[in-house]
Amino acid sequence: MEETSERTVRALIGMNKAQFAKLYPIFEEAYAEIQQERVRQGEIKRVQKGGHVGYLDRMDKKLFFILYYLKTYCTFDVLGFHFGLSSGHAHRHVEQLQPVLRRSLAKLDLLPERALTTPGEMMKLIEKHGDIIIDGVECGCVRPQDDDQQKARYSGKKNDIRLKP
């Protein structure tokens, strides 16, 4: 990644090289912790130290892989193609690395708030961070046949008008 431009790195994983370098040791530590927990819980017998070496043979590649996936949200077929993996292996790596990244971001106190239950919690977040971003998407749904249910679910938006060519 040393020879890759800052702009390209940011476009691929959503952060610059300095941010990646800051996250890397925390990610490596979180990965080791999770592997040790898996051993203690009996999920695996021991932490793997040898064997087949694939494309994701280093921790920086694993971190880049999961950040790339979360930035692009491509299909596992496409993800596997870009990283030299089958779609099944790509899926397995995503499932394995997402908790590691989540733990790393929690250690850095960078996890976003997902569930606020009171307006007071929202005000505390605004005071703590200054600016907040709310990411929301309105999705269409099947229109209910019952009039009362239709009124309850109506968003206030009109239908799109599409003209035939």
Contacts in CASP RR format, 6 or more apart in sequence:
PFRMAT RR
TARGET T0000
AUTHOR 0000-0000-0000
METHOD contacts of the structure
MODEL  1
MEETSERTVRALIGMNKAQFAKLYPIFEEAYAEIQQERVRQGEIKRVQKG
GHVGYLDRMDKKLFFILYYLKTYCTFDVLGFHFGLSSGHAHRHVEQLQPV
LRRSLAKLDLLPERALTTPGEMMKLIEKHGDIIIDGVECGCVRPQDDDQQ
KARYSGKKNDIRLKP
1 9 0 8 1.000
1 17 0 8 1.000
1 20 0 8 1.000
1 60 0 8 1.000
1 64 0 8 1.000
6 16 0 8 1.000
6 17 0 8 1.000
9 15 0 8 1.000
9 16 0 8 1.000
9 17 0 8 1.000
9 20 0 8 1.000
10 16 0 8 1.000
12 64 0 8 1.000
12 67 0 8 1.000
12 68 0 8 1.000
12 71 0 8 1.000
13 20 0 8 1.000
13 64 0 8 1.000
13 67 0 8 1.000
13 68 0 8 1.000
13 71 0 8 1.000
14 67 0 8 1.000
14 71 0 8 1.000
15 23 0 8 1.000
15 67 0 8 1.000
20 63 0 8 1.000
20 64 0 8 1.000
20 67 0 8 1.000
22 108 0 8 1.000
23 63 0 8 1.000
23 104 0 8 1.000
23 108 0 8 1.000
24 59 0 8 1.000
24 60 0 8 1.000
24 63 0 8 1.000
26 104 0 8 1.000
26 107 0 8 1.000
26 108 0 8 1.000
27 59 0 8 1.000
27 62 0 8 1.000
27 63 0 8 1.000
27 100 0 8 1.000
27 101 0 8 1.000
27 104 0 8 1.000
28 59 0 8 1.000
29 104 0 8 1.000
29 107 0 8 1.000
30 100 0 8 1.000
30 101 0 8 1.000
30 103 0 8 1.000
30 104 0 8 1.000
30 107 0 8 1.000
31 59 0 8 1.000
31 62 0 8 1.000
31 100 0 8 1.000
32 47 0 8 1.000
33 103 0 8 1.000
34 99 0 8 1.000
34 100 0 8 1.000
34 103 0 8 1.000
35 44 0 8 1.000
35 47 0 8 1.000
36 47 0 8 1.000
38 44 0 8 1.000
39 45 0 8 1.000
39 46 0 8 1.000
39 47 0 8 1.000
55 61 0 8 1.000
55 83 0 8 1.000
55 84 0 8 1.000
55 85 0 8 1.000
56 62 0 8 1.000
56 65 0 8 1.000
56 83 0 8 1.000
56 85 0 8 1.000
56 93 0 8 1.000
62 93 0 8 1.000
62 97 0 8 1.000
62 100 0 8 1.000
63 97 0 8 1.000
63 101 0 8 1.000
65 83 0 8 1.000
65 93 0 8 1.000
65 97 0 8 1.000
66 93 0 8 1.000
66 94 0 8 1.000
66 97 0 8 1.000
66 98 0 8 1.000
66 100 0 8 1.000
66 101 0 8 1.000
67 101 0 8 1.000
68 79 0 8 1.000
68 82 0 8 1.000
69 79 0 8 1.000
69 90 0 8 1.000
69 94 0 8 1.000
70 98 0 8 1.000
70 101 0 8 1.000
74 82 0 8 1.000
75 87 0 8 1.000
76 87 0 8 1.000
76 88 0 8 1.000
76 90 0 8 1.000
76 91 0 8 1.000
76 94 0 8 1.000
77 87 0 8 1.000
77 90 0 8 1.000
79 85 0 8 1.000
79 87 0 8 1.000
79 90 0 8 1.000
79 94 0 8 1.000
80 86 0 8 1.000
80 87 0 8 1.000
80 89 0 8 1.000
80 90 0 8 1.000
83 90 0 8 1.000
85 93 0 8 1.000
102 111 0 8 1.000
105 111 0 8 1.000
113 121 0 8 1.000
113 125 0 8 1.000
116 122 0 8 1.000
116 125 0 8 1.000
125 132 0 8 1.000
126 132 0 8 1.000
138 155 0 8 1.000
138 157 0 8 1.000
141 153 0 8 1.000
143 150 0 8 1.000
144 150 0 8 1.000
144 153 0 8 1.000
END
